[in-house]
Amino acid sequence: MRIDRYISRSRVIDLKSTDFKGALAELLEVCDFSKESKISKAGLLQKLQEGERQMTTYLGGGISLPHARVKMNRSYMLAVGRCPEGLNYEGQKEYGEIRYVFLLLASEKARNYLYSLASLARVFQDKDLMERLDVAHSLGSFQTTLKTVFSGEGKRLPRQHNRFNKLILREAAKIARGAKCGAVLVFGDTFGGRVEIGETFKGFKTVLIAQGTSEVVSDHEEIDAVLPLRAYSNHRFSQLRSAVLIGLTRGIFASTDRLCCVGGMPQSNQFDSITVVDVEREFHTMLFHNSEMLPPSVKPEVIERVLAIATELAVEGREGHPVGCLFVLGDAKRILEHTKPLILNPFHGYKDEERNILSPFMDETVKELSSIDGAFVINGKGVLASAGSLVHVPNYAHSLPGGLGSRHAAASAISQAEDCLCVVVSGSTGQVTLFRRGEMLPLIEKALVRNS
């Protein structure tokens, strides 16, 4: 989602209201619905308030993201308000921390609405971006900065870095040709500004590995695809394996491809490494017997979101303590036949959209529930079917390395019994492991988590 396309200076304001309802009303007031006969601002305000009562839209970090689907012709509309003193809302203290309100309205016909919402939420995890907004004091400066940072524009790199990076890129192109690579992967998070690639990799499929915020390429036409992947440490091989996995599930790469990867330390503005990856060798266990990387019912964006949450739990834990958990993705009805509830299902009775893991507002809920024993069962569209489910699959043999516990055994067994995919976070080491058809693939190694 190119957020800058939906930002208009006329819809970026300083809020005068000190309460949340008033802030919403102000933002709706600057939205032009003159061509949308089916929209009532009063009705929309009521809808937004009802949604806020059901689930808070405060994401933390001073950001609130109220949102709604409406009957309108345009796909999206975004209004932004600043409130340096915070807002009041039904006595809830956390609303006093709000500094920016991003109101997102989406057409009922807009595709991938939840995925777009999640992509927008990931923008706010970029501390450098938020710092740039914080130092824009006047409204005019804020409007300009907002448009600039969301379009991916940044400061140009120092001349010496440009010269050295161009050398690395030229050598990478030579290696890619010599190794007969089918694609080139570039770590965009190496840069705080834009990545200048030009025509260096002309003739190759060029893929940018970047955070969901990173429209950081000055020559957009030279990039064939962007893989959103948040960087948690300086250890790039773990990030690379996850990126290749996502590329495989999206169909960007084939199992027979060889990839040339160019990267550097995050935010260093300098490339320093070139790596060639043979996909079939790297994922030989997962591609054994040509099995599909994803079950047919599971959408690629769902596994991407699960991997992001699992990685956050592995690296950050909860309140400073390691947390282990198990996610099972596939045909939820069939998977639930192999489970027993350990607790009352916390997702029972909610609409599918309200309990979809693609919604950024489910992140904290999932992380809180991760401390409960048992698995999360998620269907292919991302709907959370249950939490705290005991996986019980007898008579399925598994051969696991020493030190792995019941979660890994359960993941191995259920992935053999049903056409599903499992993601396990180890509570003791933080290692993240993928299971498919009983085969395991570590995505984040133990040592990487300890050093991150």
C-alpha positions as CSV (number, residue, x, y, z in Angstrom):
1,M,0.0,0.0,0.0
2,R,1.5,3.3,-1.1
3,I,0.4,5.5,1.8
4,D,1.6,8.8,0.3
5,R,-1.0,8.4,-2.4
6,Y,-3.8,8.9,0.1
7,I,-2.3,11.8,2.0
8,S,-3.6,15.2,1.2
9,R,-2.4,18.4,3.0
10,S,-6.1,19.5,3.4
11,R,-6.7,16.3,5.5
12,V,-3.6,16.8,7.8
13,I,-4.6,19.1,10.7
14,D,-3.8,20.1,14.3
15,L,-6.7,18.9,16.5
16,K,-8.4,21.3,18.8
17,S,-10.5,18.7,20.6
18,T,-9.2,17.2,23.8
19,D,-11.4,14.1,23.7
20,F,-11.3,11.2,21.3
21,K,-14.9,11.7,19.9
22,G,-14.2,15.3,19.1
23,A,-10.9,14.4,17.4
24,L,-12.8,11.9,15.2
25,A,-15.4,14.5,14.3
26,E,-12.7,17.0,13.3
27,L,-11.0,14.5,11.1
28,L,-14.3,13.5,9.4
29,E,-15.0,17.2,8.9
30,V,-12.0,17.6,6.6
31,C,-12.9,14.5,4.6
32,D,-14.7,15.4,1.3
33,F,-17.7,13.1,0.8
34,S,-19.5,15.4,-1.7
35,K,-19.3,12.7,-4.4
36,E,-20.3,9.9,-2.0
37,S,-24.1,10.1,-1.6
38,K,-24.3,7.0,0.6
39,I,-22.0,8.4,3.4
40,S,-23.3,10.3,6.5
41,K,-20.7,11.8,8.6
42,A,-22.9,11.5,11.7
43,G,-23.5,7.8,11.0
44,L,-19.8,7.2,10.3
45,L,-18.8,8.9,13.6
46,Q,-21.2,6.6,15.4
47,K,-19.7,3.6,13.6
48,L,-16.2,4.6,14.6
49,Q,-17.2,5.1,18.2
50,E,-18.8,1.7,18.3
51,G,-15.7,0.1,16.9
52,E,-13.6,1.9,19.5
53,R,-15.7,0.5,22.3
54,Q,-15.3,-3.1,21.0
55,M,-11.6,-2.9,20.4
56,T,-9.1,0.0,21.1
57,T,-7.4,1.5,18.0
58,Y,-4.5,2.7,20.1
59,L,-1.4,0.9,18.8
60,G,1.1,2.3,21.4
61,G,3.9,4.7,20.6
62,G,1.6,7.6,20.6
63,I,-0.4,6.4,17.5
64,S,-4.1,5.7,17.2
65,L,-5.4,4.2,14.0
66,P,-9.3,4.4,13.9
67,H,-10.6,2.7,10.8
68,A,-13.9,1.7,9.1
69,R,-15.1,0.2,5.9
70,V,-17.7,2.4,4.1
71,K,-19.6,2.5,0.8
72,M,-17.5,4.9,-1.3
73,N,-16.0,4.9,-4.8
74,R,-12.4,5.6,-3.9
75,S,-10.4,2.7,-2.4
76,Y,-9.0,4.6,0.7
77,M,-9.1,7.9,2.4
78,L,-6.6,9.0,5.1
79,A,-7.0,11.9,7.5
80,V,-4.3,12.8,10.1
81,G,-4.5,14.9,13.2
82,R,-1.8,16.0,15.8
83,C,-2.7,16.2,19.5
84,P,0.5,16.9,21.5
85,E,-1.4,16.9,24.8
86,G,-3.1,13.5,24.3
87,L,-6.9,12.8,24.3
88,N,-9.5,11.8,26.9
89,Y,-11.6,8.7,26.4
90,E,-13.8,7.1,29.0
91,G,-11.1,7.6,31.7
92,Q,-8.6,5.3,29.9
93,K,-5.1,6.6,30.8
94,E,-3.4,5.2,27.7
95,Y,-5.3,7.6,25.4
96,G,-3.5,10.4,27.1
97,E,-0.4,9.1,25.4
98,I,-1.8,9.6,21.9
99,R,0.1,12.2,19.8
100,Y,-1.2,11.3,16.3
101,V,-4.5,10.1,15.1
102,F,-4.5,8.4,11.6
103,L,-8.1,7.9,10.4
104,L,-8.3,5.3,7.7
105,L,-11.5,4.9,5.7
106,A,-11.6,2.0,3.2
107,S,-14.2,1.1,0.5
108,E,-16.1,-2.0,1.1
109,K,-14.8,-3.2,-2.2
110,A,-11.1,-2.5,-1.3
111,R,-9.0,-5.6,-1.7
112,N,-6.7,-6.8,1.0
113,Y,-8.1,-4.3,3.5
114,L,-6.7,-6.0,6.6
115,Y,-3.3,-6.6,5.0
116,S,-3.2,-2.9,4.0
117,L,-4.1,-2.0,7.6
118,A,-1.3,-4.2,8.9
119,S,1.2,-2.6,6.5
120,L,0.2,0.9,7.7
121,A,0.6,-0.2,11.3
122,R,4.1,-1.5,10.6
123,V,5.0,2.0,9.4
124,F,4.7,3.2,13.0
125,Q,7.3,0.7,14.2
126,D,9.9,2.7,12.3
127,K,11.4,4.9,15.1
128,D,13.4,7.0,12.6
129,L,10.3,7.9,10.8
130,M,8.4,8.8,13.9
131,E,11.3,11.0,15.1
132,R,11.2,12.9,11.9
133,L,7.5,13.6,12.5
134,D,8.1,14.7,16.1
135,V,10.6,17.4,15.1
136,A,8.3,18.9,12.5
137,H,6.9,21.7,14.7
138,S,4.8,23.8,12.5
139,L,1.7,22.4,10.7
140,G,3.1,23.2,7.3
141,S,6.4,21.4,8.1
142,F,4.5,18.5,9.5
143,Q,2.3,18.2,6.4
144,T,5.4,18.2,4.2
145,T,7.4,15.8,6.3
146,L,4.4,13.4,6.5
147,K,4.1,13.3,2.7
148,T,7.9,12.9,2.3
149,V,8.5,10.1,4.8
150,F,5.6,8.1,3.6
151,S,6.7,8.3,0.0
152,G,10.1,6.9,1.0
153,E,12.1,9.9,0.2
154,G,15.1,10.5,2.4
155,K,18.5,12.2,2.4
156,R,20.9,11.2,-0.3
157,L,23.8,9.1,0.8
158,P,27.3,10.6,1.3
159,R,29.3,10.6,-1.9
160,Q,31.9,8.0,-0.6
161,H,29.1,5.6,0.3
162,N,27.6,6.0,-3.1
163,R,30.9,5.1,-4.8
164,F,31.6,2.1,-2.6
165,N,28.0,0.8,-2.9
166,K,28.1,1.1,-6.6
167,L,31.2,-1.0,-6.6
168,I,29.6,-3.7,-4.5
169,L,26.5,-3.7,-6.7
170,R,28.6,-4.1,-9.9
171,E,30.5,-7.0,-8.4
172,A,27.2,-8.6,-7.3
173,A,25.9,-8.3,-10.8
174,K,29.0,-10.1,-12.1
175,I,28.7,-12.9,-9.5
176,A,25.0,-13.2,-10.3
177,R,25.8,-13.8,-14.0
178,G,28.6,-16.1,-13.2
179,A,26.5,-18.2,-10.8
180,K,23.6,-18.2,-13.2
181,C,21.3,-16.6,-10.6
182,G,17.6,-16.1,-11.5
183,A,17.1,-13.2,-9.1
184,V,18.9,-10.6,-7.0
185,L,17.8,-9.7,-3.4
186,V,18.7,-6.4,-1.9
187,F,18.5,-5.6,1.8
188,G,16.7,-2.3,1.8
189,D,17.0,-1.8,5.6
190,T,20.7,-1.3,5.1
191,F,19.7,2.3,4.4
192,G,18.1,5.0,6.4
193,G,17.4,6.8,3.1
194,R,16.8,5.6,-0.4
195,V,18.5,2.7,-2.2
196,E,20.0,3.6,-5.5
197,I,20.1,0.6,-7.8
198,G,19.7,2.0,-11.2
199,E,20.2,-0.5,-14.1
200,T,22.9,-2.5,-12.3
201,F,20.8,-5.7,-12.3
202,K,19.1,-5.3,-15.6
203,G,18.1,-8.7,-16.9
204,F,17.6,-10.1,-13.4
205,K,14.5,-10.3,-11.3
206,T,15.3,-7.7,-8.6
207,V,13.6,-8.0,-5.2
208,L,13.9,-5.6,-2.3
209,I,13.9,-7.0,1.3
210,A,12.6,-4.2,3.5
211,Q,10.3,-3.3,6.3
212,G,6.6,-2.8,5.2
213,T,7.3,1.0,5.3
214,S,10.2,0.9,2.8
215,E,9.3,2.5,-0.5
216,V,13.0,3.4,-0.3
217,V,13.9,2.8,-3.9
218,S,14.7,5.8,-6.1
219,D,14.2,3.8,-9.3
220,H,10.9,2.0,-8.7
221,E,10.7,0.6,-12.1
222,E,13.8,-1.5,-11.5
223,I,12.3,-3.4,-8.6
224,D,10.1,-6.4,-9.4
225,A,8.9,-7.1,-5.9
226,V,9.2,-6.0,-2.3
227,L,9.3,-8.5,0.6
228,P,8.3,-6.9,3.9
229,L,10.6,-8.2,6.6
230,R,11.4,-6.4,9.9
231,A,15.0,-6.5,10.9
232,Y,15.6,-7.5,14.5
233,S,19.4,-8.0,14.6
234,N,22.5,-7.7,12.6
235,H,22.5,-11.4,11.7
236,R,21.3,-11.4,8.1
237,F,21.2,-15.1,7.3
238,S,18.2,-15.6,9.6
239,Q,16.4,-12.7,7.9
240,L,17.5,-14.0,4.5
241,R,16.0,-17.4,5.1
242,S,12.7,-15.9,6.2
243,A,12.7,-13.6,3.1
244,V,13.3,-16.6,0.8
245,L,10.5,-18.5,2.4
246,I,8.1,-15.6,1.9
247,G,9.3,-15.3,-1.7
248,L,8.6,-19.0,-2.3
249,T,5.1,-18.8,-0.8
250,R,4.3,-15.7,-3.0
251,G,5.6,-17.4,-6.1
252,I,8.3,-14.8,-6.6
253,F,11.0,-17.5,-6.5
254,A,10.9,-21.1,-7.6
255,S,12.5,-24.0,-5.7
256,T,15.1,-24.4,-8.5
257,D,16.3,-20.8,-8.4
258,R,19.6,-19.6,-7.3
259,L,19.7,-16.1,-5.7
260,C,22.3,-13.4,-5.3
261,C,21.8,-11.4,-2.1
262,V,23.4,-8.0,-1.3
263,G,23.2,-6.6,2.2
264,G,24.8,-4.6,4.9
265,M,24.4,-3.6,8.6
266,P,20.9,-2.1,9.2
267,Q,20.9,1.7,8.8
268,S,24.7,1.7,8.0
269,N,24.1,3.1,4.5
270,Q,26.7,0.8,3.2
271,F,26.6,-2.6,1.5
272,D,29.3,-5.0,2.8
273,S,28.3,-8.6,1.8
274,I,27.3,-10.7,-1.2
275,T,25.8,-14.1,-0.7
276,V,24.6,-16.7,-3.2
277,V,21.8,-19.0,-2.0
278,D,20.7,-22.2,-3.7
279,V,17.0,-22.4,-2.8
280,E,16.7,-26.1,-3.2
281,R,19.7,-26.8,-1.0
282,E,18.6,-24.3,1.7
283,F,15.1,-25.7,1.9
284,H,15.8,-29.3,0.9
285,T,13.8,-30.7,3.8
286,M,10.7,-28.5,3.1
287,L,10.8,-29.2,-0.6
288,F,11.3,-33.0,-0.2
289,H,9.0,-34.9,-2.6
290,N,8.1,-31.5,-4.2
291,S,5.6,-30.8,-1.4
292,E,4.0,-27.3,-1.4
293,M,5.5,-24.7,0.9
294,L,2.0,-23.6,1.9
295,P,-1.2,-25.6,2.3
296,P,-3.5,-24.7,-0.6
297,S,-6.0,-22.9,1.7
298,V,-3.4,-20.6,3.4
299,K,-2.8,-17.2,2.0
300,P,0.9,-16.0,1.8
301,E,0.1,-12.8,3.8
302,V,-1.2,-14.9,6.7
303,I,2.1,-16.8,7.1
304,E,4.0,-13.5,6.8
305,R,1.9,-12.0,9.6
306,V,2.4,-15.1,11.8
307,L,6.1,-15.1,11.2
308,A,6.3,-11.4,12.1
309,I,4.5,-12.0,15.4
310,A,6.5,-15.2,16.2
311,T,9.7,-13.3,15.6
312,E,8.7,-10.5,17.8
313,L,7.8,-13.0,20.6
314,A,11.2,-14.7,20.1
315,V,13.2,-11.6,20.3
316,E,11.2,-9.4,22.7
317,G,9.3,-11.9,24.8
318,R,6.6,-10.5,27.1
319,E,7.6,-8.1,29.8
320,G,11.2,-9.2,29.5
321,H,10.5,-12.9,29.8
322,P,10.8,-15.5,27.1
323,V,7.5,-16.8,25.7
324,G,7.0,-20.1,23.8
325,C,4.0,-20.7,21.6
326,L,2.7,-22.7,18.7
327,F,0.7,-21.5,15.6
328,V,-1.1,-24.1,13.4
329,L,-2.3,-22.8,10.0
330,G,-4.6,-24.7,7.7
331,D,-8.1,-26.0,7.5
332,A,-9.2,-25.0,11.0
333,K,-12.2,-27.4,11.1
334,R,-10.0,-30.4,10.4
335,I,-7.2,-29.3,12.7
336,L,-9.6,-28.7,15.6
337,E,-10.6,-32.4,15.4
338,H,-7.1,-33.1,16.8
339,T,-7.3,-30.6,19.6
340,K,-8.8,-30.3,23.1
341,P,-9.5,-26.9,24.7
342,L,-7.5,-26.0,27.7
343,I,-9.4,-22.8,28.3
344,L,-12.7,-21.2,27.1
345,N,-12.1,-20.1,23.5
346,P,-11.4,-16.3,23.8
347,F,-12.2,-15.8,20.1
348,H,-15.7,-17.4,20.2
349,G,-18.5,-15.1,19.2
350,Y,-16.4,-12.5,17.4
351,K,-16.8,-11.7,13.7
352,D,-14.2,-13.1,11.3
353,E,-12.8,-9.6,10.6
354,E,-12.5,-8.8,14.3
355,R,-10.4,-11.9,15.0
356,N,-8.2,-12.0,11.9
357,I,-4.5,-12.1,12.6
358,L,-3.9,-9.7,9.7
359,S,-5.5,-6.9,11.8
360,P,-2.7,-5.0,13.6
361,F,-5.1,-4.7,16.6
362,M,-4.8,-8.5,17.2
363,D,-1.1,-8.3,17.8
364,E,-1.3,-7.5,21.5
365,T,-4.2,-10.0,22.0
366,V,-2.2,-12.8,20.5
367,K,0.9,-11.9,22.4
368,E,-1.0,-11.8,25.7
369,L,-2.6,-15.2,25.0
370,S,0.7,-16.7,24.0
371,S,1.6,-17.1,27.6
372,I,-1.2,-19.7,28.0
373,D,-0.4,-23.3,27.3
374,G,-1.7,-24.7,24.0
375,A,-1.8,-23.7,20.4
376,F,-3.3,-21.0,18.2
377,V,-5.4,-22.5,15.4
378,I,-5.7,-20.2,12.4
379,N,-7.5,-20.8,9.1
380,G,-6.1,-20.0,5.7
381,K,-7.6,-16.5,5.6
382,G,-6.1,-15.6,8.9
383,V,-9.1,-16.0,11.2
384,L,-8.1,-17.1,14.7
385,A,-10.3,-20.2,15.4
386,S,-9.0,-20.9,18.9
387,A,-6.2,-20.3,21.5
388,G,-5.1,-22.5,24.3
389,S,-5.8,-25.7,22.3
390,L,-4.0,-28.9,23.3
391,V,-2.8,-30.7,20.1
392,H,-3.4,-34.5,20.5
393,V,-2.2,-36.6,17.5
394,P,-1.3,-40.1,18.6
395,N,0.5,-42.7,16.5
396,Y,2.6,-40.2,14.5
397,A,6.3,-40.9,14.7
398,H,8.7,-38.0,14.7
399,S,12.5,-37.8,14.9
400,L,13.5,-34.5,16.5
401,P,16.9,-33.2,17.7
402,G,17.6,-33.4,21.4
403,G,16.4,-30.6,23.5
404,L,13.1,-29.9,21.7
405,G,10.0,-30.2,23.7
406,S,6.3,-30.9,23.5
407,R,5.4,-28.0,21.3
408,H,7.8,-29.2,18.6
409,A,6.6,-32.8,18.9
410,A,3.0,-31.5,18.6
411,A,3.9,-29.4,15.5
412,S,5.6,-32.3,13.9
413,A,2.7,-34.6,14.5
414,I,-0.2,-32.3,13.4
415,S,1.7,-31.3,10.3
416,Q,1.8,-35.0,9.3
417,A,-1.8,-35.7,10.3
418,E,-3.3,-32.7,8.4
419,D,-2.2,-30.6,5.5
420,C,-1.1,-27.7,7.6
421,L,1.9,-25.6,8.5
422,C,3.2,-24.9,12.0
423,V,5.3,-22.2,13.5
424,V,6.9,-22.8,16.9
425,V,8.6,-20.3,19.2
426,S,10.8,-22.0,21.9
427,G,10.2,-20.5,25.3
428,S,13.7,-21.5,26.5
429,T,15.8,-20.4,23.6
430,G,13.7,-18.1,21.4
431,Q,14.3,-20.2,18.4
432,V,11.6,-20.0,15.7
433,T,11.0,-23.2,13.8
434,L,8.7,-24.0,10.9
435,F,7.1,-27.5,10.4
436,R,5.7,-28.8,7.2
437,R,4.7,-32.5,6.7
438,G,6.7,-33.4,9.7
439,E,9.9,-31.7,8.4
440,M,11.4,-28.9,10.4
441,L,13.2,-25.7,9.3
442,P,14.8,-23.3,11.9
443,L,14.1,-19.7,10.9
444,I,15.8,-17.9,13.8
445,E,18.7,-19.8,15.4
446,K,19.3,-19.8,19.1
447,A,22.6,-17.9,19.0
448,L,21.0,-15.1,16.9
449,V,18.3,-14.4,19.5
450,R,20.8,-14.3,22.3
451,N,23.0,-11.8,20.4
452,S,20.2,-9.6,19.1
